[in-house]
Amino acid sequence: MRRLVHLLSGFAGVFLILYGFMVLLMPPRWSGYETTRHAAMLGMGMVTGGGVLILIRIFLGSGSDGGGDRMS
């Protein structure tokens, strides 16, 4: 179970980063947002959130069983 949560958090972080960059690079009308400012705020929020998820996964994911990605 813990391993599954670890795996899913990594996938969620990568997905948020990729989708955030896609929102940033697309014209705002294609993504359904009113202005470039809305799309930029959403895209940067997604990229930041995905990066935070991955950092949490890497640095806090290692438990007593040594299940993290951090090199020892």
mmCIF file of the N, C-alpha and C atoms, coordinates in Angstrom:
data_MODEL
# 
_entry.id   MODEL 
# 
loop_
_atom_site.group_PDB 
_atom_site.id 
_atom_site.type_symbol 
_atom_site.label_atom_id 
_atom_site.label_alt_id 
_atom_site.label_comp_id 
_atom_site.label_asym_id 
_atom_site.label_entity_id 
_atom_site.label_seq_id 
_atom_site.pdbx_PDB_ins_code 
_atom_site.Cartn_x 
_atom_site.Cartn_y 
_atom_site.Cartn_z 
_atom_site.occupancy 
_atom_site.B_iso_or_equiv 
_atom_site.pdbx_formal_charge 
_atom_site.auth_seq_id 
_atom_site.auth_comp_id 
_atom_site.auth_asym_id 
_atom_site.auth_atom_id 
_atom_site.pdbx_PDB_model_num 
ATOM 1   N N  . MET A 1 1  ? 0.822   -1.194 0.000   1.00 0.00 ? 1  MET A N  1 
ATOM 2   C CA . MET A 1 1  ? 0.000   0.000  0.000   1.00 0.00 ? 1  MET A CA 1 
ATOM 3   C C  . MET A 1 1  ? 0.867   1.258  0.000   1.00 0.00 ? 1  MET A C  1 
ATOM 4   N N  . ARG A 1 2  ? 1.881   1.264  0.851   1.00 0.00 ? 2  ARG A N  1 
ATOM 5   C CA . ARG A 1 2  ? 2.760   2.426  0.917   1.00 0.00 ? 2  ARG A CA 1 
ATOM 6   C C  . ARG A 1 2  ? 3.500   2.627  -0.406  1.00 0.00 ? 2  ARG A C  1 
ATOM 7   N N  . ARG A 1 3  ? 3.885   1.516  -1.009  1.00 0.00 ? 3  ARG A N  1 
ATOM 8   C CA . ARG A 1 3  ? 4.590   1.586  -2.283  1.00 0.00 ? 3  ARG A CA 1 
ATOM 9   C C  . ARG A 1 3  ? 3.684   2.154  -3.381  1.00 0.00 ? 3  ARG A C  1 
ATOM 10  N N  . LEU A 1 4  ? 2.395   1.779  -3.336  1.00 0.00 ? 4  LEU A N  1 
ATOM 11  C CA . LEU A 1 4  ? 1.431   2.281  -4.314  1.00 0.00 ? 4  LEU A CA 1 
ATOM 12  C C  . LEU A 1 4  ? 1.245   3.792  -4.172  1.00 0.00 ? 4  LEU A C  1 
ATOM 13  N N  . VAL A 1 5  ? 1.124   4.269  -2.940  1.00 0.00 ? 5  VAL A N  1 
ATOM 14  C CA . VAL A 1 5  ? 0.994   5.716  -2.703  1.00 0.00 ? 5  VAL A CA 1 
ATOM 15  C C  . VAL A 1 5  ? 2.241   6.444  -3.190  1.00 0.00 ? 5  VAL A C  1 
ATOM 16  N N  . HIS A 1 6  ? 3.403   5.851  -2.941  1.00 0.00 ? 6  HIS A N  1 
ATOM 17  C CA . HIS A 1 6  ? 4.675   6.419  -3.382  1.00 0.00 ? 6  HIS A CA 1 
ATOM 18  C C  . HIS A 1 6  ? 4.708   6.539  -4.913  1.00 0.00 ? 6  HIS A C  1 
ATOM 19  N N  . LEU A 1 7  ? 4.278   5.489  -5.586  1.00 0.00 ? 7  LEU A N  1 
ATOM 20  C CA . LEU A 1 7  ? 4.269   5.470  -7.049  1.00 0.00 ? 7  LEU A CA 1 
ATOM 21  C C  . LEU A 1 7  ? 3.269   6.475  -7.612  1.00 0.00 ? 7  LEU A C  1 
ATOM 22  N N  . LEU A 1 8  ? 2.070   6.502  -7.039  1.00 0.00 ? 8  LEU A N  1 
ATOM 23  C CA . LEU A 1 8  ? 1.041   7.414  -7.535  1.00 0.00 ? 8  LEU A CA 1 
ATOM 24  C C  . LEU A 1 8  ? 1.398   8.877  -7.313  1.00 0.00 ? 8  LEU A C  1 
ATOM 25  N N  . SER A 1 9  ? 2.071   9.188  -6.200  1.00 0.00 ? 9  SER A N  1 
ATOM 26  C CA . SER A 1 9  ? 2.462   10.581 -5.972  1.00 0.00 ? 9  SER A CA 1 
ATOM 27  C C  . SER A 1 9  ? 3.508   11.019 -6.992  1.00 0.00 ? 9  SER A C  1 
ATOM 28  N N  . GLY A 1 10 ? 4.389   10.117 -7.381  1.00 0.00 ? 10 GLY A N  1 
ATOM 29  C CA . GLY A 1 10 ? 5.367   10.443 -8.421  1.00 0.00 ? 10 GLY A CA 1 
ATOM 30  C C  . GLY A 1 10 ? 4.701   10.700 -9.759  1.00 0.00 ? 10 GLY A C  1 
ATOM 31  N N  . PHE A 1 11 ? 3.754   9.826  -10.131 1.00 0.00 ? 11 PHE A N  1 
ATOM 32  C CA . PHE A 1 11 ? 3.030   10.017 -11.388 1.00 0.00 ? 11 PHE A CA 1 
ATOM 33  C C  . PHE A 1 11 ? 2.217   11.306 -11.362 1.00 0.00 ? 11 PHE A C  1 
ATOM 34  N N  . ALA A 1 12 ? 1.588   11.605 -10.228 1.00 0.00 ? 12 ALA A N  1 
ATOM 35  C CA . ALA A 1 12 ? 0.791   12.828 -10.117 1.00 0.00 ? 12 ALA A CA 1 
ATOM 36  C C  . ALA A 1 12 ? 1.672   14.066 -10.266 1.00 0.00 ? 12 ALA A C  1 
ATOM 37  N N  . GLY A 1 13 ? 2.856   14.041 -9.653  1.00 0.00 ? 13 GLY A N  1 
ATOM 38  C CA . GLY A 1 13 ? 3.766   15.181 -9.780  1.00 0.00 ? 13 GLY A CA 1 
ATOM 39  C C  . GLY A 1 13 ? 4.217   15.404 -11.210 1.00 0.00 ? 13 GLY A C  1 
ATOM 40  N N  . VAL A 1 14 ? 4.585   14.331 -11.892 1.00 0.00 ? 14 VAL A N  1 
ATOM 41  C CA . VAL A 1 14 ? 5.021   14.457 -13.290 1.00 0.00 ? 14 VAL A CA 1 
ATOM 42  C C  . VAL A 1 14 ? 3.864   14.926 -14.159 1.00 0.00 ? 14 VAL A C  1 
ATOM 43  N N  . PHE A 1 15 ? 2.670   14.388 -13.929 1.00 0.00 ? 15 PHE A N  1 
ATOM 44  C CA . PHE A 1 15 ? 1.503   14.797 -14.709 1.00 0.00 ? 15 PHE A CA 1 
ATOM 45  C C  . PHE A 1 15 ? 1.206   16.281 -14.517 1.00 0.00 ? 15 PHE A C  1 
ATOM 46  N N  . LEU A 1 16 ? 1.254   16.749 -13.268 1.00 0.00 ? 16 LEU A N  1 
ATOM 47  C CA . LEU A 1 16 ? 0.983   18.164 -13.009 1.00 0.00 ? 16 LEU A CA 1 
ATOM 48  C C  . LEU A 1 16 ? 2.003   19.065 -13.697 1.00 0.00 ? 16 LEU A C  1 
ATOM 49  N N  . ILE A 1 17 ? 3.260   18.675 -13.663 1.00 0.00 ? 17 ILE A N  1 
ATOM 50  C CA . ILE A 1 17 ? 4.289   19.489 -14.310 1.00 0.00 ? 17 ILE A CA 1 
ATOM 51  C C  . ILE A 1 17 ? 4.071   19.527 -15.820 1.00 0.00 ? 17 ILE A C  1 
ATOM 52  N N  . LEU A 1 18 ? 3.842   18.368 -16.441 1.00 0.00 ? 18 LEU A N  1 
ATOM 53  C CA . LEU A 1 18 ? 3.659   18.328 -17.901 1.00 0.00 ? 18 LEU A CA 1 
ATOM 54  C C  . LEU A 1 18 ? 2.392   19.068 -18.322 1.00 0.00 ? 18 LEU A C  1 
ATOM 55  N N  . TYR A 1 19 ? 1.287   18.848 -17.601 1.00 0.00 ? 19 TYR A N  1 
ATOM 56  C CA . TYR A 1 19 ? 0.044   19.522 -17.952 1.00 0.00 ? 19 TYR A CA 1 
ATOM 57  C C  . TYR A 1 19 ? 0.145   21.031 -17.716 1.00 0.00 ? 19 TYR A C  1 
ATOM 58  N N  . GLY A 1 20 ? 0.860   21.422 -16.664 1.00 0.00 ? 20 GLY A N  1 
ATOM 59  C CA . GLY A 1 20 ? 1.055   22.847 -16.401 1.00 0.00 ? 20 GLY A CA 1 
ATOM 60  C C  . GLY A 1 20 ? 1.830   23.530 -17.514 1.00 0.00 ? 20 GLY A C  1 
ATOM 61  N N  . PHE A 1 21 ? 2.889   22.867 -18.003 1.00 0.00 ? 21 PHE A N  1 
ATOM 62  C CA . PHE A 1 21 ? 3.636   23.446 -19.125 1.00 0.00 ? 21 PHE A CA 1 
ATOM 63  C C  . PHE A 1 21 ? 2.784   23.479 -20.388 1.00 0.00 ? 21 PHE A C  1 
ATOM 64  N N  . MET A 1 22 ? 1.928   22.472 -20.586 1.00 0.00 ? 22 MET A N  1 
ATOM 65  C CA . MET A 1 22 ? 1.056   22.477 -21.750 1.00 0.00 ? 22 MET A CA 1 
ATOM 66  C C  . MET A 1 22 ? 0.093   23.662 -21.692 1.00 0.00 ? 22 MET A C  1 
ATOM 67  N N  . VAL A 1 23 ? -0.479  23.937 -20.506 1.00 0.00 ? 23 VAL A N  1 
ATOM 68  C CA . VAL A 1 23 ? -1.378  25.085 -20.358 1.00 0.00 ? 23 VAL A CA 1 
ATOM 69  C C  . VAL A 1 23 ? -0.619  26.384 -20.600 1.00 0.00 ? 23 VAL A C  1 
ATOM 70  N N  . LEU A 1 24 ? 0.633   26.450 -20.129 1.00 0.00 ? 24 LEU A N  1 
ATOM 71  C CA . LEU A 1 24 ? 1.414   27.671 -20.328 1.00 0.00 ? 24 LEU A CA 1 
ATOM 72  C C  . LEU A 1 24 ? 1.738   27.918 -21.801 1.00 0.00 ? 24 LEU A C  1 
ATOM 73  N N  . LEU A 1 25 ? 1.978   26.852 -22.550 1.00 0.00 ? 25 LEU A N  1 
ATOM 74  C CA . LEU A 1 25 ? 2.428   27.017 -23.932 1.00 0.00 ? 25 LEU A CA 1 
ATOM 75  C C  . LEU A 1 25 ? 1.289   27.110 -24.942 1.00 0.00 ? 25 LEU A C  1 
ATOM 76  N N  . MET A 1 26 ? 0.083   26.662 -24.576 1.00 0.00 ? 26 MET A N  1 
ATOM 77  C CA . MET A 1 26 ? -1.039  26.734 -25.508 1.00 0.00 ? 26 MET A CA 1 
ATOM 78  C C  . MET A 1 26 ? -1.625  28.136 -25.538 1.00 0.00 ? 26 MET A C  1 
ATOM 79  N N  . PRO A 1 27 ? -2.200  28.525 -26.664 1.00 0.00 ? 27 PRO A N  1 
ATOM 80  C CA . PRO A 1 27 ? -2.969  29.777 -26.666 1.00 0.00 ? 27 PRO A CA 1 
ATOM 81  C C  . PRO A 1 27 ? -4.152  29.659 -25.715 1.00 0.00 ? 27 PRO A C  1 
ATOM 82  N N  . PRO A 1 28 ? -4.499  30.732 -24.985 1.00 0.00 ? 28 PRO A N  1 
ATOM 83  C CA . PRO A 1 28 ? -5.524  30.618 -23.947 1.00 0.00 ? 28 PRO A CA 1 
ATOM 84  C C  . PRO A 1 28 ? -6.891  30.196 -24.464 1.00 0.00 ? 28 PRO A C  1 
ATOM 85  N N  . ARG A 1 29 ? -7.248  30.549 -25.686 1.00 0.00 ? 29 ARG A N  1 
ATOM 86  C CA . ARG A 1 29 ? -8.562  30.174 -26.201 1.00 0.00 ? 29 ARG A CA 1 
ATOM 87  C C  . ARG A 1 29 ? -8.676  28.666 -26.366 1.00 0.00 ? 29 ARG A C  1 
ATOM 88  N N  . TRP A 1 30 ? -7.580  27.997 -26.708 1.00 0.00 ? 30 TRP A N  1 
ATOM 89  C CA . TRP A 1 30 ? -7.608  26.547 -26.903 1.00 0.00 ? 30 TRP A CA 1 
ATOM 90  C C  . TRP A 1 30 ? -7.813  25.815 -25.589 1.00 0.00 ? 30 TRP A C  1 
ATOM 91  N N  . SER A 1 31 ? -7.243  26.345 -24.517 1.00 0.00 ? 31 SER A N  1 
ATOM 92  C CA . SER A 1 31 ? -7.361  25.671 -23.225 1.00 0.00 ? 31 SER A CA 1 
ATOM 93  C C  . SER A 1 31 ? -8.648  26.058 -22.502 1.00 0.00 ? 31 SER A C  1 
ATOM 94  N N  . GLY A 1 32 ? -9.404  26.997 -23.039 1.00 0.00 ? 32 GLY A N  1 
ATOM 95  C CA . GLY A 1 32 ? -10.687 27.358 -22.448 1.00 0.00 ? 32 GLY A CA 1 
ATOM 96  C C  . GLY A 1 32 ? -10.612 28.426 -21.368 1.00 0.00 ? 32 GLY A C  1 
ATOM 97  N N  . TYR A 1 33 ? -9.499  29.129 -21.255 1.00 0.00 ? 33 TYR A N  1 
ATOM 98  C CA . TYR A 1 33 ? -9.366  30.168 -20.237 1.00 0.00 ? 33 TYR A CA 1 
ATOM 99  C C  . TYR A 1 33 ? -9.507  31.527 -20.887 1.00 0.00 ? 33 TYR A C  1 
ATOM 100 N N  . GLU A 1 34 ? -10.052 32.477 -20.121 1.00 0.00 ? 34 GLU A N  1 
ATOM 101 C CA . GLU A 1 34 ? -10.402 33.781 -20.664 1.00 0.00 ? 34 GLU A CA 1 
ATOM 102 C C  . GLU A 1 34 ? -9.193  34.562 -21.170 1.00 0.00 ? 34 GLU A C  1 
ATOM 103 N N  . THR A 1 35 ? -8.192  34.661 -20.348 1.00 0.00 ? 35 THR A N  1 
ATOM 104 C CA . THR A 1 35 ? -7.052  35.502 -20.689 1.00 0.00 ? 35 THR A CA 1 
ATOM 105 C C  . THR A 1 35 ? -5.750  34.730 -20.529 1.00 0.00 ? 35 THR A C  1 
ATOM 106 N N  . THR A 1 36 ? -4.714  35.297 -21.054 1.00 0.00 ? 36 THR A N  1 
ATOM 107 C CA . THR A 1 36 ? -3.392  34.709 -20.886 1.00 0.00 ? 36 THR A CA 1 
ATOM 108 C C  . THR A 1 36 ? -2.992  34.702 -19.423 1.00 0.00 ? 36 THR A C  1 
ATOM 109 N N  . ARG A 1 37 ? -3.454  35.708 -18.684 1.00 0.00 ? 37 ARG A N  1 
ATOM 110 C CA . ARG A 1 37 ? -3.094  35.792 -17.260 1.00 0.00 ? 37 ARG A CA 1 
ATOM 111 C C  . ARG A 1 37 ? -3.670  34.615 -16.471 1.00 0.00 ? 37 ARG A C  1 
ATOM 112 N N  . HIS A 1 38 ? -4.937  34.265 -16.757 1.00 0.00 ? 38 HIS A N  1 
ATOM 113 C CA . HIS A 1 38 ? -5.543  33.117 -16.070 1.00 0.00 ? 38 HIS A CA 1 
ATOM 114 C C  . HIS A 1 38 ? -4.792  31.832 -16.399 1.00 0.00 ? 38 HIS A C  1 
ATOM 115 N N  . ALA A 1 39 ? -4.482  31.643 -17.668 1.00 0.00 ? 39 ALA A N  1 
ATOM 116 C CA . ALA A 1 39 ? -3.773  30.428 -18.079 1.00 0.00 ? 39 ALA A CA 1 
ATOM 117 C C  . ALA A 1 39 ? -2.382  30.387 -17.449 1.00 0.00 ? 39 ALA A C  1 
ATOM 118 N N  . ALA A 1 40 ? -1.721  31.536 -17.373 1.00 0.00 ? 40 ALA A N  1 
ATOM 119 C CA . ALA A 1 40 ? -0.376  31.577 -16.794 1.00 0.00 ? 40 ALA A CA 1 
ATOM 120 C C  . ALA A 1 40 ? -0.420  31.280 -15.299 1.00 0.00 ? 40 ALA A C  1 
ATOM 121 N N  . MET A 1 41 ? -1.401  31.820 -14.602 1.00 0.00 ? 41 MET A N  1 
ATOM 122 C CA . MET A 1 41 ? -1.505  31.552 -13.162 1.00 0.00 ? 41 MET A CA 1 
ATOM 123 C C  . MET A 1 41 ? -1.785  30.076 -12.919 1.00 0.00 ? 41 MET A C  1 
ATOM 124 N N  . LEU A 1 42 ? -2.706  29.502 -13.680 1.00 0.00 ? 42 LEU A N  1 
ATOM 125 C CA . LEU A 1 42 ? -3.027  28.088 -13.516 1.00 0.00 ? 42 LEU A CA 1 
ATOM 126 C C  . LEU A 1 42 ? -1.827  27.206 -13.870 1.00 0.00 ? 42 LEU A C  1 
ATOM 127 N N  . GLY A 1 43 ? -1.179  27.512 -14.990 1.00 0.00 ? 43 GLY A N  1 
ATOM 128 C CA . GLY A 1 43 ? -0.036  26.709 -15.426 1.00 0.00 ? 43 GLY A CA 1 
ATOM 129 C C  . GLY A 1 43 ? 1.108   26.749 -14.432 1.00 0.00 ? 43 GLY A C  1 
ATOM 130 N N  . MET A 1 44 ? 1.421   27.926 -13.932 1.00 0.00 ? 44 MET A N  1 
ATOM 131 C CA . MET A 1 44 ? 2.517   28.019 -12.959 1.00 0.00 ? 44 MET A CA 1 
ATOM 132 C C  . MET A 1 44 ? 2.139   27.351 -11.635 1.00 0.00 ? 44 MET A C  1 
ATOM 133 N N  . GLY A 1 45 ? 0.891   27.445 -11.261 1.00 0.00 ? 45 GLY A N  1 
ATOM 134 C CA . GLY A 1 45 ? 0.444   26.754 -10.056 1.00 0.00 ? 45 GLY A CA 1 
ATOM 135 C C  . GLY A 1 45 ? 0.571   25.250 -10.188 1.00 0.00 ? 45 GLY A C  1 
ATOM 136 N N  . MET A 1 46 ? 0.237   24.729 -11.365 1.00 0.00 ? 46 MET A N  1 
ATOM 137 C CA . MET A 1 46 ? 0.335   23.288 -11.585 1.00 0.00 ? 46 MET A CA 1 
ATOM 138 C C  . MET A 1 46 ? 1.791   22.838 -11.600 1.00 0.00 ? 46 MET A C  1 
ATOM 139 N N  . VAL A 1 47 ? 2.650   23.601 -12.248 1.00 0.00 ? 47 VAL A N  1 
ATOM 140 C CA . VAL A 1 47 ? 4.075   23.248 -12.293 1.00 0.00 ? 47 VAL A CA 1 
ATOM 141 C C  . VAL A 1 47 ? 4.667   23.281 -10.880 1.00 0.00 ? 47 VAL A C  1 
ATOM 142 N N  . THR A 1 48 ? 4.310   24.307 -10.116 1.00 0.00 ? 48 THR A N  1 
ATOM 143 C CA . THR A 1 48 ? 4.813   24.410 -8.741  1.00 0.00 ? 48 THR A CA 1 
ATOM 144 C C  . THR A 1 48 ? 4.289   23.265 -7.879  1.00 0.00 ? 48 THR A C  1 
ATOM 145 N N  . GLY A 1 49 ? 3.000   22.977 -8.007  1.00 0.00 ? 49 GLY A N  1 
ATOM 146 C CA . GLY A 1 49 ? 2.411   21.887 -7.228  1.00 0.00 ? 49 GLY A CA 1 
ATOM 147 C C  . GLY A 1 49 ? 3.033   20.539 -7.564  1.00 0.00 ? 49 GLY A C  1 
ATOM 148 N N  . GLY A 1 50 ? 3.274   20.304 -8.850  1.00 0.00 ? 50 GLY A N  1 
ATOM 149 C CA . GLY A 1 50 ? 3.912   19.051 -9.242  1.00 0.00 ? 50 GLY A CA 1 
ATOM 150 C C  . GLY A 1 50 ? 5.331   18.940 -8.726  1.00 0.00 ? 50 GLY A C  1 
ATOM 151 N N  . GLY A 1 51 ? 6.047   20.053 -8.752  1.00 0.00 ? 51 GLY A N  1 
ATOM 152 C CA . GLY A 1 51 ? 7.415   20.047 -8.212  1.00 0.00 ? 51 GLY A CA 1 
ATOM 153 C C  . GLY A 1 51 ? 7.438   19.793 -6.719  1.00 0.00 ? 51 GLY A C  1 
ATOM 154 N N  . VAL A 1 52 ? 6.486   20.383 -5.996  1.00 0.00 ? 52 VAL A N  1 
ATOM 155 C CA . VAL A 1 52 ? 6.405   20.162 -4.553  1.00 0.00 ? 52 VAL A CA 1 
ATOM 156 C C  . VAL A 1 52 ? 6.070   18.696 -4.256  1.00 0.00 ? 52 VAL A C  1 
ATOM 157 N N  . LEU A 1 53 ? 5.144   18.123 -5.036  1.00 0.00 ? 53 LEU A N  1 
ATOM 158 C CA . LEU A 1 53 ? 4.803   16.705 -4.847  1.00 0.00 ? 53 LEU A CA 1 
ATOM 159 C C  . LEU A 1 53 ? 6.023   15.808 -5.033  1.00 0.00 ? 53 LEU A C  1 
ATOM 160 N N  . ILE A 1 54 ? 6.787   16.077 -6.071  1.00 0.00 ? 54 ILE A N  1 
ATOM 161 C CA . ILE A 1 54 ? 7.966   15.249 -6.332  1.00 0.00 ? 54 ILE A CA 1 
ATOM 162 C C  . ILE A 1 54 ? 9.018   15.454 -5.248  1.00 0.00 ? 54 ILE A C  1 
ATOM 163 N N  . LEU A 1 55 ? 9.202   16.697 -4.787  1.00 0.00 ? 55 LEU A N  1 
ATOM 164 C CA . LEU A 1 55 ? 10.168  16.929 -3.712  1.00 0.00 ? 55 LEU A CA 1 
ATOM 165 C C  . LEU A 1 55 ? 9.751   16.230 -2.414  1.00 0.00 ? 55 LEU A C  1 
ATOM 166 N N  . ILE A 1 56 ? 8.461   16.272 -2.105  1.00 0.00 ? 56 ILE A N  1 
ATOM 167 C CA . ILE A 1 56 ? 7.976   15.566 -0.917  1.00 0.00 ? 56 ILE A CA 1 
ATOM 168 C C  . ILE A 1 56 ? 8.217   14.069 -1.075  1.00 0.00 ? 56 ILE A C  1 
ATOM 169 N N  . ARG A 1 57 ? 7.957   13.560 -2.269  1.00 0.00 ? 57 ARG A N  1 
ATOM 170 C CA . ARG A 1 57 ? 8.150   12.134 -2.522  1.00 0.00 ? 57 ARG A CA 1 
ATOM 171 C C  . ARG A 1 57 ? 9.612   11.739 -2.350  1.00 0.00 ? 57 ARG A C  1 
ATOM 172 N N  . ILE A 1 58 ? 10.517  12.582 -2.830  1.00 0.00 ? 58 ILE A N  1 
ATOM 173 C CA . ILE A 1 58 ? 11.936  12.238 -2.761  1.00 0.00 ? 58 ILE A CA 1 
ATOM 174 C C  . ILE A 1 58 ? 12.478  12.375 -1.350  1.00 0.00 ? 58 ILE A C  1 
ATOM 175 N N  . PHE A 1 59 ? 12.206  13.508 -0.686  1.00 0.00 ? 59 PHE A N  1 
ATOM 176 C CA . PHE A 1 59 ? 12.888  13.786 0.576   1.00 0.00 ? 59 PHE A CA 1 
ATOM 177 C C  . PHE A 1 59 ? 12.175  13.230 1.800   1.00 0.00 ? 59 PHE A C  1 
ATOM 178 N N  . LEU A 1 60 ? 10.848  13.165 1.768   1.00 0.00 ? 60 LEU A N  1 
ATOM 179 C CA . LEU A 1 60 ? 10.132  12.660 2.935   1.00 0.00 ? 60 LEU A CA 1 
ATOM 180 C C  . LEU A 1 60 ? 9.631   11.240 2.732   1.00 0.00 ? 60 LEU A C  1 
ATOM 181 N N  . GLY A 1 61 ? 9.817   10.701 1.536   1.00 0.00 ? 61 GLY A N  1 
ATOM 182 C CA . GLY A 1 61 ? 9.289   9.373  1.235   1.00 0.00 ? 61 GLY A CA 1 
ATOM 183 C C  . GLY A 1 61 ? 10.088  8.240  1.826   1.00 0.00 ? 61 GLY A C  1 
ATOM 184 N N  . SER A 1 62 ? 11.291  8.488  2.278   1.00 0.00 ? 62 SER A N  1 
ATOM 185 C CA . SER A 1 62 ? 12.094  7.395  2.799   1.00 0.00 ? 62 SER A CA 1 
ATOM 186 C C  . SER A 1 62 ? 11.732  7.150  4.255   1.00 0.00 ? 62 SER A C  1 
ATOM 187 N N  . GLY A 1 63 ? 11.302  5.947  4.536   1.00 0.00 ? 63 GLY A N  1 
ATOM 188 C CA . GLY A 1 63 ? 10.921  5.594  5.895   1.00 0.00 ? 63 GLY A CA 1 
ATOM 189 C C  . GLY A 1 63 ? 11.977  4.712  6.529   1.00 0.00 ? 63 GLY A C  1 
ATOM 190 N N  . SER A 1 64 ? 11.562  4.004  7.549   1.00 0.00 ? 64 SER A N  1 
ATOM 191 C CA . SER A 1 64 ? 12.506  3.142  8.258   1.00 0.00 ? 64 SER A CA 1 
ATOM 192 C C  . SER A 1 64 ? 12.913  1.945  7.412   1.00 0.00 ? 64 SER A C  1 
ATOM 193 N N  . ASP A 1 65 ? 12.076  1.612  6.415   1.00 0.00 ? 65 ASP A N  1 
ATOM 194 C CA . ASP A 1 65 ? 12.423  0.474  5.563   1.00 0.00 ? 65 ASP A CA 1 
ATOM 195 C C  . ASP A 1 65 ? 13.319  0.887  4.399   1.00 0.00 ? 65 ASP A C  1 
ATOM 196 N N  . GLY A 1 66 ? 13.702  2.151  4.341   1.00 0.00 ? 66 GLY A N  1 
ATOM 197 C CA . GLY A 1 66 ? 14.598  2.613  3.279   1.00 0.00 ? 66 GLY A CA 1 
ATOM 198 C C  . GLY A 1 66 ? 13.931  2.670  1.923   1.00 0.00 ? 66 GLY A C  1 
ATOM 199 N N  . GLY A 1 67 ? 12.650  3.055  1.891   1.00 0.00 ? 67 GLY A N  1 
ATOM 200 C CA . GLY A 1 67 ? 11.907  3.021  0.648   1.00 0.00 ? 67 GLY A CA 1 
ATOM 201 C C  . GLY A 1 67 ? 11.964  4.290  -0.167  1.00 0.00 ? 67 GLY A C  1 
ATOM 202 N N  . GLY A 1 68 ? 12.839  5.217  0.143   1.00 0.00 ? 68 GLY A N  1 
ATOM 203 C CA . GLY A 1 68 ? 12.873  6.481  -0.588  1.00 0.00 ? 68 GLY A CA 1 
ATOM 204 C C  . GLY A 1 68 ? 13.799  6.438  -1.777  1.00 0.00 ? 68 GLY A C  1 
ATOM 205 N N  . ASP A 1 69 ? 13.812  7.527  -2.521  1.00 0.00 ? 69 ASP A N  1 
ATOM 206 C CA . ASP A 1 69 ? 14.681  7.631  -3.681  1.00 0.00 ? 69 ASP A CA 1 
ATOM 207 C C  . ASP A 1 69 ? 16.029  8.242  -3.342  1.00 0.00 ? 69 ASP A C  1 
ATOM 208 N N  . ARG A 1 70 ? 16.158  8.753  -2.135  1.00 0.00 ? 70 ARG A N  1 
ATOM 209 C CA . ARG A 1 70 ? 17.368  9.474  -1.760  1.00 0.00 ? 70 ARG A CA 1 
ATOM 210 C C  . ARG A 1 70 ? 18.544  8.503  -1.639  1.00 0.00 ? 70 ARG A C  1 
ATOM 211 N N  . MET A 1 71 ? 19.676  8.927  -2.178  1.00 0.00 ? 71 MET A N  1 
ATOM 212 C CA . MET A 1 71 ? 20.877  8.089  -2.086  1.00 0.00 ? 71 MET A CA 1 
ATOM 213 C C  . MET A 1 71 ? 21.417  8.148  -0.657  1.00 0.00 ? 71 MET A C  1 
ATOM 214 N N  . SER A 1 72 ? 21.833  7.026  -0.122  1.00 0.00 ? 72 SER A N  1 
ATOM 215 C CA . SER A 1 72 ? 22.342  7.017  1.251   1.00 0.00 ? 72 SER A CA 1 
ATOM 216 C C  . SER A 1 72 ? 23.854  6.871  1.257   1.00 0.00 ? 72 SER A C  1 
# 
